[in-house]
Amino acid sequence: MELLLDYLKTFGWGVTGAITMAVSLWILLKVFTWLTPIDEWEEMKKGNLGVAIILAAVIIGFGLVVASMVAPPGIVK
């Protein structure tokens, strides 16, 4: 029974982390779109690969910052 409770806690924290990451990523993209002078989503619909690469770089950079913040001490140097 204790093992099942541990699995449920782990699953709950995983869901919490996924929801938190999704909301923070949504906020990041809203702020980035607000700060830039072009409409990134419209440019990507037109097939502008440069804008897609920039947005991918922003998302990856954000993920690296979050990963370095949640990693235990000694993992990231």
ZIPEWO-V681152 format. One record per residue. D_FIRST is the distance of its C-alpha to the first C-alpha in Angstrom with 2 decimals. Layout:
# ZIPEWO-V681152
d_first->D_FIRST
d_first->D_FIRST
This chain:
# ZIPEWO-V681152
d_first->0.00
d_first->3.80
d_first->5.41
d_first->5.20
d_first->6.37
d_first->8.77
d_first->10.00
d_first->10.71
d_first->12.51
d_first->14.40
d_first->15.39
d_first->16.53
d_first->18.59
d_first->20.01
d_first->21.16
d_first->22.55
d_first->24.41
d_first->25.81
d_first->27.08
d_first->28.56
d_first->30.26
d_first->31.64
d_first->33.09
d_first->34.58
d_first->36.04
d_first->37.56
d_first->39.12
d_first->40.41
d_first->42.10
d_first->43.59
d_first->45.06
d_first->46.33
d_first->47.95
d_first->49.47
d_first->50.95
d_first->52.55
d_first->55.80
d_first->54.90
d_first->52.54
d_first->50.16
d_first->48.60
d_first->52.07
d_first->53.19
d_first->50.24
d_first->51.08
d_first->54.60
d_first->53.27
d_first->53.78
d_first->51.84
d_first->52.62
d_first->50.78
d_first->47.74
d_first->47.76
d_first->48.08
d_first->45.14
d_first->43.02
d_first->44.10
d_first->43.16
d_first->39.66
d_first->39.17
d_first->40.59
d_first->38.26
d_first->35.28
d_first->36.56
d_first->36.95
d_first->33.43
d_first->32.08
d_first->34.09
d_first->32.80
d_first->29.04
d_first->29.36
d_first->28.51
d_first->31.69
d_first->33.43
d_first->32.37
d_first->35.23
d_first->38.63
